[in-house]
Amino acid sequence: MGWMAGIVMLVLLVMFVHDMTQTHHAVRRNFPVIGRLRYFLERQGEYFRQYFFAHDREELPFNRATRAWIYRTAKGLGGLIGFGSTIDLREPGTMIFVNSGYPKLEEECTPAPPMVIGPQCEHPFIANRIFNISGMSFGALSAPAISALSQGAAKAGIWLNTGEGGLASCHLEGGGDLVYQIGTAKYGVRDADGNLSESKLREVAQRVKAFEIKLSQGAKPGRGGVIPAVKVSEEVARIRGIAAFTASISPNRHKEVRTPEDLLRMIQHIREVTGRPVGFKCVVSSETFLSMICEAIRRHGLDGAPDFITVDGGDGGSGATPQVLADHVGLPLCESLPMAVDTLIRYGLKDRIHVIASGKLVTSADVAWALCVGADFVVSARGFMFALGCIQSLQCHKDTCPTGITTHNKRLQKGLVVVNKAERVATYAHWLNYELDEIAHSCGLSNAREFRREHVRIVQTAGRSMPLNQIYPYPSYEPTRGQLAHGFLSEIK
Ligand SMILES: Cc1cc2nc3c(=O)[nH]c(=O)nc-3n(C[C@H](O)[C@H](O)[C@H](O)COP(=O)(O)O)c2cc1C
């Protein structure tokens, strides 16, 4: 025993001398040895806060109550609660749907019907469900995570967006609907000079239902995709056509898209080459950005018009992003979605261009709000990560994800059992889509496609709510003389 105490004393002495003489940490210099506890406890707090100290509705980006709702829903255990709601219905921002005095009887309800994206295309996309999976690239996510998403999506009849890392075999496992995202690096569809390759586009078009050009994403507007070197495994590198274990950094914008006209040209080109619907994903922080695109459509006609616009909220997630962009750039969806929808209505384009909304829409109430605003579809990334078992450990940018979702470390991937998680993905998608109709029935509607702004009220100050159509009144569409002269209206119809 004596010798053990001696060793401990020696270690403490070495630490003491090291702490006194090092120059990096003031606390350790002033309080040798004991000052180290601060760093240890600070680190542990990251892991234990959510279990012991944070309140159910306190954490960000997603609080425990929301996460628990998704976990239960994904396991098929959601739905019923006892005693009553734990939400404070007087909190500003709370959504309250307006129930009808005469809700629909079960036999009067019809499930939300499929919607056709790009009906004028050679191969229109018949999208079956409202709530689908947002883009997360192979690279940001592990192969087993994408396998589970692919199989779950096929089972639930929803689409899976590939994200900007190209098409991997795991995307194809389920055999369901895929939307191919063309990021600014054009991974998977570029030629040797980095330009769009028509032959590759045609090849990919055999396997996917639609193409989404990524202009920006909510967590990092103005910054291209980033996969840190540690996550660029041999397979990720092969599919992207880059060197393994070097960071994958996409340009901040498509080099050929500098103006609305450039964008419309690119859309038209991809649609002509592939015969598939084409849209774009963006963050909307000002009215002028979309207005200028609509003006360009007005000038050049509908040939280059997108079939859909995905509006991503500034509070969206990412596999890796500079904190300052995530924290301070890009409007959150609660403001940007009404702005985008209203611009399209004002230009008479809302029926032609479908709106897909994303950004922290992970519960059925969130999604129903987006439909009330005017979205046609909603996609989620992190909702489906929770369905896969994500515990919000905030390590997507490292290769250390404890649940195997965002790591290429084979040992950590073992925790993610694909068949089991695929089932959870499908169950989450199924129940969420089901509950949308349930809210609609309560509002006296036949299904969720009938939501309008007057069906939801938002609490403004404690205890007082306002209908959404008063907060964001529907704009009126007044065609200009020029539009009428150019037959713009008849083209739309
Ligand atoms: C791990 C991860 C990877 C992502 N990869 C992409 C991507 O490749 N392309 C893209 O446009 N968005 C990407 N996103 C953003 C999502 O598609 C989505 O726009 C955003 O997270 C908002 O949805 P959410 O709040 O439901 O997560 C990623 C998000 C996460 C969390």
Ligand as a Chemical Component Dictionary entry (heavy atoms), coordinates in Angstrom:
data_LIG
# 
_chem_comp.id                   LIG 
_chem_comp.type                 NON-POLYMER 
_chem_comp.pdbx_formal_charge   0 
_chem_comp.three_letter_code    LIG 
# 
loop_
_chem_comp_atom.comp_id 
_chem_comp_atom.atom_id 
_chem_comp_atom.alt_atom_id 
_chem_comp_atom.type_symbol 
_chem_comp_atom.charge 
_chem_comp_atom.model_Cartn_x 
_chem_comp_atom.model_Cartn_y 
_chem_comp_atom.model_Cartn_z 
_chem_comp_atom.pdbx_ordinal 
LIG C1  C1  C 0 -26.167 15.323 -40.921 1  
LIG C2  C2  C 0 -26.774 16.280 -41.875 2  
LIG C3  C3  C 0 -26.368 16.298 -43.200 3  
LIG C4  C4  C 0 -26.937 17.185 -44.112 4  
LIG N1  N1  N 0 -26.549 17.158 -45.429 5  
LIG C5  C5  C 0 -27.137 17.998 -46.309 6  
LIG C6  C6  C 0 -26.812 17.947 -47.698 7  
LIG O1  O1  O 0 -26.010 17.142 -48.155 8  
LIG N2  N2  N 0 -27.453 18.819 -48.523 9  
LIG C7  C7  C 0 -28.394 19.712 -48.062 10 
LIG O2  O2  O 0 -28.948 20.476 -48.842 11 
LIG N3  N3  N 0 -28.728 19.758 -46.772 12 
LIG C8  C8  C 0 -28.126 18.930 -45.886 13 
LIG N4  N4  N 0 -28.507 18.960 -44.572 14 
LIG C9  C9  C 0 -29.599 19.904 -44.168 15 
LIG C10 C10 C 0 -30.967 19.222 -44.179 16 
LIG O3  O3  O 0 -31.257 18.659 -45.428 17 
LIG C11 C11 C 0 -32.097 20.164 -43.803 18 
LIG O4  O4  O 0 -32.197 21.155 -44.797 19 
LIG C12 C12 C 0 -31.939 20.869 -42.478 20 
LIG O5  O5  O 0 -31.303 20.070 -41.524 21 
LIG C13 C13 C 0 -33.297 21.311 -41.932 22 
LIG O6  O6  O 0 -34.105 20.215 -41.621 23 
LIG P1  P1  P 0 -34.232 19.618 -40.124 24 
LIG O7  O7  O 0 -34.411 20.797 -39.228 25 
LIG O8  O8  O 0 -35.411 18.713 -40.178 26 
LIG O9  O9  O 0 -32.970 18.904 -39.821 27 
LIG C14 C14 C 0 -27.931 18.086 -43.659 28 
LIG C15 C15 C 0 -28.348 18.066 -42.322 29 
LIG C16 C16 C 0 -27.792 17.181 -41.439 30 
LIG C17 C17 C 0 -28.275 17.173 -40.022 31 
# 
loop_
_chem_comp_bond.comp_id 
_chem_comp_bond.atom_id_1 
_chem_comp_bond.atom_id_2 
_chem_comp_bond.value_order 
_chem_comp_bond.pdbx_ordinal 
LIG C1  C2  SING 1  
LIG C2  C3  SING 2  
LIG C2  C16 DOUB 3  
LIG C3  C4  DOUB 4  
LIG C4  N1  SING 5  
LIG C4  C14 SING 6  
LIG N1  C5  DOUB 7  
LIG C5  C6  SING 8  
LIG C5  C8  SING 9  
LIG C6  O1  DOUB 10 
LIG C6  N2  SING 11 
LIG N2  C7  SING 12 
LIG C7  O2  DOUB 13 
LIG C7  N3  SING 14 
LIG N3  C8  DOUB 15 
LIG C8  N4  SING 16 
LIG N4  C9  SING 17 
LIG N4  C14 SING 18 
LIG C9  C10 SING 19 
LIG C10 O3  SING 20 
LIG C10 C11 SING 21 
LIG C11 O4  SING 22 
LIG C11 C12 SING 23 
LIG C12 O5  SING 24 
LIG C12 C13 SING 25 
LIG C13 O6  SING 26 
LIG O6  P1  SING 27 
LIG P1  O7  DOUB 28 
LIG P1  O8  SING 29 
LIG P1  O9  SING 30 
LIG C14 C15 DOUB 31 
LIG C15 C16 SING 32 
LIG C16 C17 SING 33 
# 
